[in-house]
Amino acid sequence: MPIMNYNRCGKSGLLLPQISLGLWHNFGSVDNFENAEAIAKAAFDSGITHFDLANNYGPDPGSAESNFGRILKNNFQGNLRDEMVITTKAGYTMWSGPYGDWGSRKYLLSSLDQSLKRLQLDYVDIFYSHRPDPETPMEETMMALDYAVRSGKALYAGISNYNAEQTKVAVAILKQLGTPCLIHQAKYSMFERWVEDGLLDVLEEKGVGCIAFSPLAQGVLTDKYLKGIPENSRAFNPNGHLKAEEITEKKILKIQSLNAIAIERGQSLAQMAIAWLLKDKRITSVLIGASSVKQLHNNIAASSKLDFSSDELAVIEKILAG
């Protein structure tokens, strides 16, 4: 396995592995616990110190945190906790009624308490506002993050899915409160590039780190879809977040062209897609998911070849623009 490198998160003192493990999928109550445990242990042994959760990850909502709490208890007792960065979020629907969604102080702080119980932890390293709330004053949401840090229930504050202008406001409020915004978690891949339209510039200017989620576009940027939609894929599953209509003939042609470049580079398409994100020094880390230890190791191997020639980048841009 390649040696894991660690990048400074913005202008903070915190270093994050360039590849982190996201527990959005494969760690819920519907998944095999022994497989999830094996993935988490293999990730840590490979140098992945950062494990990313949210209150509603599962399914069922909350079960990824509960399972990870069991994994921590079984394998990471004592000082090993101090070698891990564990994060969670609140902002999407977690429970029914008026207090289980969006960005109120009531929701965020009660959700954090619930997350800590499920995780069997005294604190998380980063607590995120998972999305901006158009109905709640930004000051209230940021004051909740500030309180989470000051109370010792989180070490750092982060935001996710905020656009460039919202990020400017959030960062300014947190700075005024005395709890700097550590990191922004954004959806970013070769097929999802909205962060390039101002957000990355704001984060660089303000000294905030950026961690990219869905770097493989939910599996589209892998060799899985080279010949269409296979039966064991997320797009084939009617309950999944990835819809079959998103896998168009045009997109399959792009995937095939990108795969040809990856092969020339001696990489899988997934490895190249991760490396493509990490070429930008504003990206602190890339969040990968894994359904098996083998898949985890395959994605981690992306870090062994991060350099791109100008010709390679030009051809990739041409394919993506086509």
C-alpha positions, -999 to 999 in steps of 0.1 A, spaced: 0 0 0 12 36 -7 21 57 23 -7 79 33 0 117 32 -17 142 54 -27 177 44 -32 208 66 -69 217 68 -70 253 57 -49 275 81 -57 253 111 -34 231 131 -53 199 120 -39 175 95 -63 152 76 -54 122 55 -56 130 18 -81 101 16 -108 98 43 -136 72 48 -172 82 45 -199 60 62 -228 72 42 -233 37 28 -224 2 39 -225 9 76 -262 9 83 -285 -16 100 -293 -32 66 -256 -39 60 -233 -67 72 -217 -55 105 -186 -78 102 -179 -64 67 -183 -28 80 -159 -35 109 -133 -51 86 -135 -20 63 -130 4 92 -101 -16 106 -84 -18 72 -89 19 67 -72 28 99 -43 3 93 -39 20 59 -34 54 74 -70 67 72 -75 85 105 -106 104 95 -141 88 96 -170 108 84 -206 104 96 -239 122 98 -269 118 121 -291 103 94 -266 79 78 -279 43 76 -304 31 67 -321 32 92 -312 68 102 -287 68 130 -277 32 125 -243 41 109 -234 60 141 -246 31 163 -226 6 143 -195 28 143 -199 32 180 -197 -6 183 -167 -7 160 -149 19 182 -157 -1 214 -145 -34 198 -113 -21 183 -103 15 192 -103 18 230 -80 40 250 -55 63 233 -65 51 199 -94 76 200 -67 103 201 -54 90 167 -87 94 150 -108 123 136 -145 114 139 -170 138 125 -208 140 123 -235 164 110 -270 176 114 -292 195 89 -312 169 69 -343 151 82 -336 130 112 -369 126 130 -405 137 124 -420 169 139 -408 205 139 -374 199 157 -358 171 136 -347 190 105 -329 220 91 -307 244 111 -323 256 143 -302 256 175 -328 232 190 -323 206 163 -285 209 159 -276 206 196 -302 179 205 -290 160 174 -254 162 185 -263 148 219 -280 119 203 -251 113 179 -226 112 209 -248 86 226 -250 64 195 -212 67 189 -205 62 227 -182 92 226 -177 122 248 -170 144 218 -166 145 180 -137 162 163 -158 181 138 -195 190 140 -211 202 108 -241 221 98 -251 197 70 -269 223 49 -280 259 51 -315 267 63 -333 294 44 -358 299 72 -334 301 102 -310 331 107 -275 321 98 -264 336 132 -285 310 150 -271 281 132 -235 293 136 -241 301 173 -251 265 177 -218 253 161 -199 277 184 -217 264 214 -210 228 204 -172 236 204 -173 257 236 -192 229 254 -165 204 245 -188 182 225 -169 191 193 -134 203 187 -140 221 155 -169 235 135 -177 228 98 -203 235 72 -215 214 42 -234 222 10 -232 260 15 -227 280 -17 -199 306 -20 -219 336 -7 -235 316 21 -200 303 30 -186 339 32 -214 348 57 -210 317 78 -172 320 80 -175 357 90 -200 349 118 -180 320 132 -148 342 132 -167 369 151 -179 343 176 -143 331 181 -148 296 167 -132 296 132 -148 275 104 -124 246 100 -137 229 69 -164 229 41 -176 195 29 -188 198 -7 -200 174 -35 -172 175 -60 -162 152 -89 -153 153 -125 -191 153 -132 -201 178 -104 -179 209 -105 -200 237 -90 -173 243 -63 -151 257 -90 -175 287 -96 -163 307 -66 -165 284 -36 -129 271 -37 -116 307 -41 -136 318 -10 -122 288 10 -87 296 0 -90 333 8 -106 326 42 -82 297 52 -109 271 53 -102 235 43 -123 216 18 -132 179 17 -149 165 -14 -177 139 -11 -191 117 -39 -157 119 -57 -168 89 -79 -202 104 -86 -218 75 -66 -199 49 -86 -204 64 -121 -167 72 -123 -157 35 -120 -155 6 -144 -189 -5 -133 -208 15 -159 -186 11 -190 -211 -11 -207 -243 3 -193 -262 -3 -160 -253 -36 -142 -279 -53 -120 -258 -49 -88 -253 -11 -92 -268 18 -73 -284 31 -105 -302 -3 -109 -316 0 -73 -349 20 -74 -344 30 -38 -309 45 -44 -298 81 -47 -285 75 -82 -312 73 -109 -310 52 -140 -319 81 -162 -287 99 -151 -266 72 -169 -272 84 -204 -255 71 -235 -235 103 -237 -223 99 -201 -213 62 -208 -192 74 -238 -175 100 -215 -168 73 -189 -153 50 -216 -130 78 -228 -119 87 -193 -113 50 -186 -89 49 -216 -68 77 -201 -68 60 -167 -55 28 -183 -27 47 -200 -18 62 -166 -17 27 -151 -47 35 -129 -83 24 -126 -109 50 -135 -118 54 -98 -82 60 -89 -78 86 -116 -110 104 -105 -97 106 -69 -63 118 -81 -79 144 -103 -95 160 -72 -63 158 -51 -43 176 -78 -59 209 -65 -41 219 -34 -72 236 -20 -87 201 -15 -76 189 19 -91 154 16 -113 132 -6 -141 112 11 -144 77 -3 -170 50 4 -162 13 3 -184 -18 2 -154 -42 7 -118 -41 20 -106 -48 -16 -125 -18 -29 -111 3 -1 -75 -6 -9 -81 0 -46 -93 35 -40 -65 43 -15 -40 33 -42 -50 65 -61 -26 84 -38 4 66 -55 0 87 -87 -14 122 -83 5 140 -110 -11 149 -143 6 162 -174 -8 193 -191 -18 171 -221 -37 147 -199 -56 175 -182 -64 191 -215 -78 158 -229 -99 152 -197 -114 187 -200 -123 181 -236 -140 148 -227 -159 164 -198 -170 194 -219 -182 172 -248 
